[in-house]
Amino acid sequence: MKNFGLYFNPYYHDNGSVIRVLKSIKKQYGINYFKTTDENNLPSYVSKLAKVNNSELDCILVFGGDGTMLKAAGLSLEHKVPLLGINLGKMGFLSDSNLKELEKSIHELVHNRYKIQKRMILKVSLKRANKLIYSGLAINDAVVFKGEEPKLIEIKVYCNRRYVLETRCDGVLAATPTGSTAYSLAAGGPILSPVMEAIIFAPLSPHILSVRPMVFSSKDQLAFKIRSIYENAILQIDGKNEHELVENDEIIVAKAPQKVEFIKLSNKTFYQILRKKLHMGRR
């Protein structure tokens, strides 16, 4: 690898320390840096990308936390290159490096000592009166959530057009295996290995004890039909409000044809990360 795109958390205000490390690494290895956004505060040796469809990048270095990695995933798909997360946040569940390890990480990349981990993502479609009005991709999850009013909403769940259940709740979510350690986990959902292919369904505060999280095949297509809401509800994709929902809207969730690629440098297993980051099994 020689050509690295740079993507920064826009809310991180100490990029100076990152830039100093990047400058030192550039001198040592003679690599090239490229802007992936319109950020103007980068030094002159960070070039502007000349190509998009035929990308000149080898990978994208993402500086931030898990939220920044989710935002950068679209760039990975656009340029068809993998992501390496350099954790500057609190959890860093999706990152495989940090600022202290960055020089070592670049050394491994330059000498082709890394693995690529491909992860499933979701295609999310919103239909209103049988017309498609929104479509997006989710790395972690797609969430239907009640709006500003505190009243519960009523949702019917279908799998491959067959009725599964109906529930009154704060909302529902569909998550990827990668997203199983995010909102889904907080909602009581199971933890899945991120290299699996499956779709997690989890209700959010259902007003009935018998409605529990479920795991569906990645070949299945889930549909959430909004049956009753007080005013409006919200469709969130990876934590971002994307579209207001009204009664009788239908949200369709299925495995996307694309996959997001993550660079894996360490030999740490997913379960080691669980024990360290989420204190799994700790007494």
C-alpha positions as CSV (number, residue, x, y, z in Angstrom):
1,M,0.0,0.0,0.0
2,K,1.2,3.5,-0.9
3,N,-1.8,5.8,-1.3
4,F,-3.9,6.5,1.8
5,G,-7.1,8.5,2.0
6,L,-7.6,10.5,5.2
7,Y,-11.0,10.9,7.0
8,F,-11.3,12.8,10.3
9,N,-14.1,13.1,12.8
10,P,-15.3,16.6,12.1
11,Y,-15.9,17.2,15.8
12,Y,-12.4,16.2,16.9
13,H,-10.4,19.4,17.6
14,D,-6.9,18.1,18.2
15,N,-5.9,17.1,14.6
16,G,-2.5,18.8,15.2
17,S,-1.2,15.7,17.0
18,V,-2.5,13.5,14.2
19,I,-0.9,15.6,11.5
20,R,2.5,15.5,13.2
21,V,2.4,11.7,13.3
22,L,1.3,11.6,9.7
23,K,4.1,13.9,8.6
24,S,6.7,11.8,10.3
25,I,5.3,8.6,8.7
26,K,5.3,10.2,5.2
27,K,9.0,11.1,5.5
28,Q,9.9,7.6,6.6
29,Y,7.9,5.6,4.1
30,G,7.4,8.0,1.2
31,I,3.7,7.4,1.0
32,N,0.9,9.6,-0.3
33,Y,-2.0,11.1,1.5
34,F,-5.3,12.2,-0.1
35,K,-8.3,14.2,1.1
36,T,-11.6,12.3,1.1
37,T,-13.6,15.4,2.2
38,D,-13.5,19.2,1.5
39,E,-11.5,19.8,4.7
40,N,-9.2,22.8,4.2
41,N,-7.1,22.6,7.4
42,L,-4.8,19.8,6.1
43,P,-1.2,20.5,5.1
44,S,-0.2,21.0,1.4
45,Y,1.3,17.5,1.1
46,V,-2.2,16.0,1.4
47,S,-3.4,15.9,-2.2
48,K,-6.9,16.2,-3.6
49,L,-8.3,13.1,-5.1
50,A,-8.3,13.2,-8.9
51,K,-10.3,10.0,-9.5
52,V,-13.4,8.5,-8.0
53,N,-14.7,5.7,-10.2
54,N,-11.2,4.4,-10.8
55,S,-9.8,5.3,-7.4
56,E,-6.1,5.8,-6.8
57,L,-6.5,4.9,-3.1
58,D,-5.3,1.7,-1.5
59,C,-7.2,2.3,1.7
60,I,-8.8,5.0,3.9
61,L,-7.4,5.9,7.3
62,V,-10.3,6.9,9.6
63,F,-9.5,9.0,12.6
64,G,-12.2,9.0,15.3
65,G,-14.5,6.6,17.0
66,D,-17.1,4.1,15.9
67,G,-19.4,6.8,14.7
68,T,-16.7,8.2,12.4
69,M,-16.1,4.7,11.0
70,L,-19.8,4.4,10.2
71,K,-19.7,7.8,8.4
72,A,-16.6,6.8,6.4
73,A,-18.2,3.5,5.3
74,G,-19.8,5.2,2.3
75,L,-16.4,6.4,1.1
76,S,-15.2,2.8,1.3
77,L,-18.0,1.7,-0.9
78,E,-17.6,4.6,-3.3
79,H,-13.8,4.1,-3.8
80,K,-13.9,0.3,-3.4
81,V,-11.1,0.3,-0.8
82,P,-10.9,-1.0,2.8
83,L,-11.0,1.1,6.0
84,L,-8.5,1.2,8.8
85,G,-9.9,2.8,12.0
86,I,-7.5,4.8,14.2
87,N,-9.4,5.1,17.5
88,L,-9.6,8.6,19.0
89,G,-12.9,8.0,20.8
90,K,-14.0,6.1,23.8
91,M,-15.0,2.6,22.6
92,G,-13.3,2.1,19.3
93,F,-15.0,-1.2,18.7
94,L,-14.6,-1.0,14.9
95,S,-11.0,0.3,15.0
96,D,-7.9,-1.9,14.7
97,S,-5.3,0.8,15.6
98,N,-4.8,3.9,17.6
99,L,-2.5,7.0,17.4
100,K,0.3,5.4,19.4
101,E,0.3,2.3,17.1
102,L,-0.2,4.3,13.8
103,E,3.4,4.1,12.7
104,K,3.6,0.4,13.3
105,S,0.2,0.0,11.5
106,I,1.4,1.9,8.4
107,H,4.6,-0.3,8.4
108,E,2.5,-3.4,8.3
109,L,0.3,-2.0,5.4
110,V,3.3,-0.9,3.4
111,H,4.7,-4.4,3.6
112,N,1.4,-6.1,2.9
113,R,1.1,-7.7,6.3
114,Y,-2.7,-7.4,6.9
115,K,-6.0,-9.1,6.3
116,I,-9.2,-7.8,4.8
117,Q,-12.4,-8.6,6.8
118,K,-15.6,-8.2,4.7
119,R,-18.8,-7.4,6.6
120,M,-22.4,-7.6,5.5
121,I,-24.5,-4.5,5.4
122,L,-28.2,-3.8,5.0
123,K,-30.2,-2.2,2.3
124,V,-33.1,-0.2,3.7
125,S,-36.1,1.0,1.7
126,L,-39.1,3.1,2.7
127,K,-42.3,2.7,0.8
128,R,-45.3,5.0,1.1
129,A,-48.5,4.1,-0.7
130,N,-46.5,1.5,-2.6
131,K,-44.0,4.1,-3.9
132,L,-40.3,4.0,-3.0
133,I,-39.5,7.3,-1.3
134,Y,-36.1,6.5,0.4
135,S,-33.3,4.0,0.1
136,G,-30.1,3.7,2.1
137,L,-27.4,1.4,3.4
138,A,-26.8,0.5,7.1
139,I,-23.5,-0.8,8.5
140,N,-24.9,-1.2,12.0
141,D,-28.7,-0.9,12.0
142,A,-31.9,0.5,10.8
143,V,-34.2,1.7,13.5
144,V,-37.9,2.7,13.5
145,F,-38.4,4.9,16.6
146,K,-41.3,7.0,18.0
147,G,-41.1,10.7,17.3
148,E,-41.2,13.5,19.9
149,E,-44.4,12.3,21.4
150,P,-44.0,9.7,24.3
151,K,-46.8,7.5,23.1
152,L,-46.1,3.9,21.9
153,I,-46.3,3.0,18.2
154,E,-47.8,-0.1,16.7
155,I,-45.8,-2.1,14.2
156,K,-46.4,-5.3,12.3
157,V,-43.4,-7.4,11.3
158,Y,-43.2,-9.6,8.2
159,C,-40.5,-12.0,6.9
160,N,-40.6,-12.7,3.2
161,R,-44.1,-11.2,3.1
162,R,-45.3,-13.6,5.8
163,Y,-46.7,-12.3,9.1
164,V,-44.4,-12.7,12.1
165,L,-45.8,-10.6,14.9
166,E,-47.4,-7.3,15.9
167,T,-46.2,-5.2,18.9
168,R,-46.8,-1.9,20.6
169,C,-43.4,-0.5,21.5
170,D,-41.0,2.5,21.4
171,G,-39.8,1.1,18.1
172,V,-38.0,-1.8,16.4
173,L,-34.6,-2.3,14.8
174,A,-32.9,-4.5,12.3
175,A,-29.2,-4.9,12.8
176,T,-26.2,-6.5,11.1
177,P,-23.8,-8.8,12.9
178,T,-21.5,-5.8,13.1
179,G,-24.3,-3.8,14.7
180,S,-25.0,-6.6,17.2
181,T,-22.7,-4.9,19.7
182,A,-24.4,-1.5,19.2
183,Y,-28.0,-0.4,19.7
184,S,-29.2,-4.0,19.3
185,L,-27.1,-5.1,22.3
186,A,-28.6,-2.3,24.5
187,A,-32.1,-3.6,23.4
188,G,-31.3,-7.1,24.7
189,G,-30.3,-8.6,21.3
190,P,-27.7,-11.3,20.9
191,I,-24.0,-10.8,20.1
192,L,-23.0,-12.2,16.7
193,S,-19.6,-12.6,15.1
194,P,-19.2,-9.7,12.7
195,V,-18.2,-12.0,9.8
196,M,-21.5,-13.9,10.0
197,E,-24.4,-13.1,7.7
198,A,-27.7,-12.7,9.5
199,I,-30.3,-10.0,10.3
200,I,-31.2,-9.3,13.9
201,F,-34.6,-8.1,14.8
202,A,-35.1,-6.4,18.2
203,P,-38.1,-4.6,19.7
204,L,-37.5,-1.5,21.7
205,S,-39.3,-1.5,25.0
206,P,-42.3,-3.7,23.8
207,H,-45.4,-3.5,26.0
208,I,-45.6,-7.3,26.1
209,L,-43.3,-9.9,27.6
210,S,-43.5,-12.4,24.8
211,V,-41.9,-10.3,22.1
212,R,-38.2,-11.0,22.1
213,P,-35.2,-10.4,19.8
214,M,-34.9,-12.8,16.9
215,V,-32.3,-13.7,14.3
216,F,-33.2,-14.2,10.7
217,S,-31.3,-15.5,7.7
218,S,-29.4,-13.0,5.6
219,K,-31.5,-14.4,2.7
220,D,-34.7,-13.2,4.3
221,Q,-36.4,-9.9,3.7
222,L,-38.0,-8.2,6.7
223,A,-40.7,-5.6,6.5
224,F,-42.0,-3.3,9.3
225,K,-45.4,-1.8,8.7
226,I,-46.4,1.2,10.8
227,R,-50.0,0.5,11.9
228,S,-50.7,3.2,14.5
229,I,-48.7,6.2,15.6
230,Y,-49.8,9.3,17.6
231,E,-48.2,11.8,15.3
232,N,-45.1,10.7,13.5
233,A,-42.1,8.3,13.9
234,I,-38.5,8.4,12.6
235,L,-36.4,6.1,10.5
236,Q,-32.8,6.1,11.7
237,I,-29.9,4.6,9.8
238,D,-26.7,4.0,11.8
239,G,-27.8,6.6,14.4
240,K,-28.8,9.3,11.9
241,N,-32.3,10.5,11.5
242,E,-33.0,9.9,7.8
243,H,-36.8,10.2,7.2
244,E,-40.0,10.9,9.0
245,L,-42.5,8.1,9.0
246,V,-46.3,8.3,8.9
247,E,-49.0,5.7,9.4
248,N,-49.1,2.8,6.9
249,D,-45.5,3.4,5.9
250,E,-43.5,0.2,5.1
251,I,-39.8,-0.2,5.9
252,I,-38.1,-3.1,4.0
253,V,-34.8,-4.4,5.2
254,A,-32.6,-7.0,3.3
255,K,-29.0,-7.9,2.8
256,A,-27.2,-5.5,0.5
257,P,-25.2,-6.8,-2.4
258,Q,-22.2,-4.7,-1.3
259,K,-19.9,-5.4,1.7
260,V,-17.8,-3.0,3.6
261,E,-14.1,-4.0,4.0
262,F,-12.2,-3.5,7.2
263,I,-8.4,-3.9,7.5
264,K,-7.4,-6.2,10.3
265,L,-3.8,-6.0,11.5
266,S,-3.7,-7.6,15.0
267,N,-4.3,-11.2,15.9
268,K,-6.8,-10.3,18.5
269,T,-10.0,-12.3,18.2
270,F,-13.5,-10.8,18.3
271,Y,-14.0,-12.4,21.7
272,Q,-10.8,-10.8,23.1
273,I,-12.2,-7.5,22.0
274,L,-15.5,-8.3,23.7
275,R,-13.7,-9.0,27.0
276,K,-11.6,-5.8,26.8
277,K,-14.2,-3.3,25.4
278,L,-17.4,-4.6,26.9
279,H,-16.0,-6.5,30.0
280,M,-17.7,-9.7,28.9
281,G,-17.4,-12.4,31.5
282,R,-15.5,-10.2,33.9
283,R,-16.3,-10.9,37.6
